[in-house]
Every structure is written in structure tokens, then in C-alpha cells.
């Protein structure tokens, strides 16, 4: 239970501040914090960071694949399927194998992803590190202003 609580907290914190690194990537790729690259392809229909921030978690994760560097940085730890399985209280833990089945679709008890408990703990740790890194980055930016 504590791994799930910590994963949810780290995922939600990371989700809340994700616009910062996405905006910085936009700056590098387009010269504008608010302008998305691949506007006709990957980020089609999204006009600015405020719209990106309002996307559902799963779609936000999908959109991050347009940023190779963000995809590598998050290293599959920003996992909306695990988060949804936890939020929907639809995860089954097998104590013998230490495997967890996450049923991430609402009202669907068939579609699931399986993870070892230790892997979810590692995802939690990595997400927490990313949150810390972003706060350090924010502090450095604010000190330069």
C-alpha cells in the first residue's frame, strides 16, 4: 500500500510540474516556450502549454513520445497505466510472486499490465528524483531572474 501511495504522489507531482520541462524543450526546438514542434503531427490540436497541461494523463504520456529527450528522461517511470490502476483501486497483488496486475481502464477487468513490486518501487524512486530535479531547476531559474 505504501508503494502505491508513494507512486501516486510522485506521479501526480511530476504531472503537475511537467509543463516546465516540456516548455523548455519547446524553447530549444521552436524558440518559443508555448509553441510545440510537430504541430501538424505529434502535437496536433494542442495550442500552448495550458492545453497540454489539461490533457488526460495517458494522452499526455503519449504526447511526450514526440520529445525523444523527455521520453528517455522519464524512462518509462511516468506510467499512467500504473497510476490509473491505483487510482481506480483496481490492482491485484500476488504475495507469492510479488507481481501486481494493474487494471488501468475504468470498468474493464480484462485489460491489465503486470509489474513486479520492486519495479513499481523503482519507478516511484525515479519519479521522486525527477520531481526533486525539477524543483532544483526551478530554484536555479528563479535565482537568475
C-alpha positions as CSV (number, residue, x, y, z in Angstrom):
1,X,0.0,0.0,0.0
2,X,2.8,2.5,0.8
3,X,4.4,1.9,-2.6
4,X,1.1,2.6,-4.3
5,X,0.6,5.8,-2.2
6,X,4.1,7.0,-2.9
7,X,3.8,6.2,-6.6
8,X,0.6,8.1,-6.9
9,X,2.1,11.1,-5.1
10,X,5.3,11.1,-7.2
11,X,3.3,10.7,-10.4
12,X,0.9,13.5,-9.6
13,X,3.6,15.9,-8.5
14,X,5.6,15.1,-11.7
15,X,2.4,15.6,-13.7
16,X,1.7,18.9,-12.1
17,X,5.2,20.4,-13.0
18,X,5.6,18.6,-16.3
19,X,4.8,21.7,-18.3
20,X,8.2,23.2,-17.2
21,X,10.5,20.7,-19.0
22,X,8.1,20.5,-21.9
23,X,8.2,24.2,-22.3
24,X,12.0,24.2,-22.1
25,X,12.1,21.6,-24.8
26,X,9.8,23.8,-26.9
27,X,12.2,26.7,-26.4
28,X,15.1,24.6,-27.7
29,X,13.1,23.2,-30.6
30,X,11.0,26.1,-31.7
31,X,12.4,29.2,-29.9
32,X,9.1,29.6,-28.1
33,X,8.1,28.2,-24.7
34,X,4.5,27.9,-25.8
35,X,4.9,26.6,-29.4
36,X,5.0,22.8,-29.9
37,X,7.2,21.2,-32.5
38,X,5.4,18.8,-34.8
39,X,2.3,20.9,-34.5
40,X,0.9,19.2,-37.6
41,X,1.8,15.7,-36.4
42,X,2.6,14.8,-32.8
43,X,1.1,17.8,-31.0
44,X,-1.7,18.4,-33.5
45,X,-4.6,20.3,-31.9
46,X,-2.6,21.4,-28.9
47,X,-2.1,25.2,-28.9
48,X,0.1,26.0,-26.0
49,X,1.2,24.6,-22.6
50,X,-2.1,25.4,-20.9
51,X,-3.9,22.9,-23.3
52,X,-1.1,20.4,-22.8
53,X,-1.5,20.6,-19.0
54,X,-5.2,19.8,-19.3
55,X,-4.7,16.6,-21.3
56,X,-5.6,13.3,-19.6
57,X,-2.6,11.6,-18.1
58,X,-2.4,8.8,-20.7
59,X,-2.6,11.2,-23.6
60,X,0.0,13.4,-22.0
61,X,2.3,10.4,-21.7
62,X,1.7,9.6,-25.4
63,X,2.4,13.2,-26.4
64,X,5.8,13.1,-24.6
65,X,7.0,10.5,-27.1
66,X,7.4,13.4,-29.5
67,X,10.3,14.6,-27.4
68,X,12.9,11.9,-27.6
69,X,14.9,13.5,-24.7
70,X,11.8,13.6,-22.4
71,X,11.0,10.0,-23.3
72,X,14.5,8.9,-22.3
73,X,14.5,11.2,-19.2
74,X,11.2,9.8,-17.8
75,X,12.5,6.2,-18.6
76,X,9.0,4.6,-18.6
77,X,8.5,5.6,-15.0
78,X,5.9,8.2,-15.7
79,X,3.4,5.4,-16.2
80,X,-0.3,6.3,-16.4
81,X,-1.4,2.7,-16.5
82,X,0.0,2.0,-13.1
83,X,-1.3,5.3,-11.8
84,X,-4.8,4.6,-13.1
85,X,-4.8,1.0,-11.7
86,X,-4.0,2.5,-8.3
87,X,-6.5,5.4,-8.6
88,X,-9.3,3.1,-9.7
89,X,-8.4,0.8,-6.8
90,X,-8.1,-2.0,-9.4
91,X,-4.8,-3.7,-8.8
92,X,-4.2,-7.2,-7.7
93,X,-1.1,-8.1,-5.7
94,X,0.1,-11.7,-5.6
95,X,2.2,-12.1,-2.4
96,X,3.8,-15.3,-3.6
97,X,5.2,-13.9,-6.9
98,X,5.4,-10.2,-5.8
99,X,3.6,-9.3,-9.1
100,X,0.9,-6.7,-9.4
101,X,-1.8,-6.6,-12.1
102,X,-2.9,-3.1,-12.8
103,X,-6.3,-2.8,-14.5
104,X,-6.0,0.7,-15.8
105,X,-9.2,1.1,-17.8
106,X,-12.3,2.1,-16.0
107,X,-14.9,-0.7,-15.8
108,X,-12.6,-3.1,-17.7
109,X,-11.5,-6.1,-15.7
110,X,-9.6,-7.7,-18.5
111,X,-7.1,-5.2,-19.8
112,X,-4.1,-5.0,-17.5
113,X,-0.4,-4.7,-17.2
114,X,1.8,-6.7,-14.8
115,X,4.7,-5.3,-12.8
116,X,6.9,-6.7,-10.1
117,X,6.5,-4.8,-6.8
118,X,10.2,-3.9,-6.8
119,X,9.8,-2.3,-10.3
120,X,7.0,-0.1,-9.1
121,X,9.1,0.9,-6.1
122,X,11.9,1.8,-8.6
123,X,9.5,3.8,-10.7
124,X,8.4,5.6,-7.6
125,X,12.0,6.4,-6.7
126,X,12.9,7.7,-10.2
127,X,9.7,9.8,-10.3
128,X,10.6,11.3,-7.0
129,X,14.1,12.1,-8.2
130,X,12.6,13.8,-11.2
131,X,10.4,15.9,-9.0
132,X,13.4,16.9,-6.9
133,X,15.4,17.8,-10.1
134,X,12.7,20.0,-11.4
135,X,12.5,21.9,-8.1
136,X,16.3,22.4,-8.2
137,X,15.9,23.6,-11.8
138,X,13.1,26.0,-10.8
139,X,15.3,27.3,-8.0
140,X,18.2,28.0,-10.3
141,X,15.9,29.7,-12.8
142,X,14.3,31.9,-10.1
143,X,17.7,32.8,-8.8
144,X,18.7,34.1,-12.2
145,X,15.6,36.3,-12.6
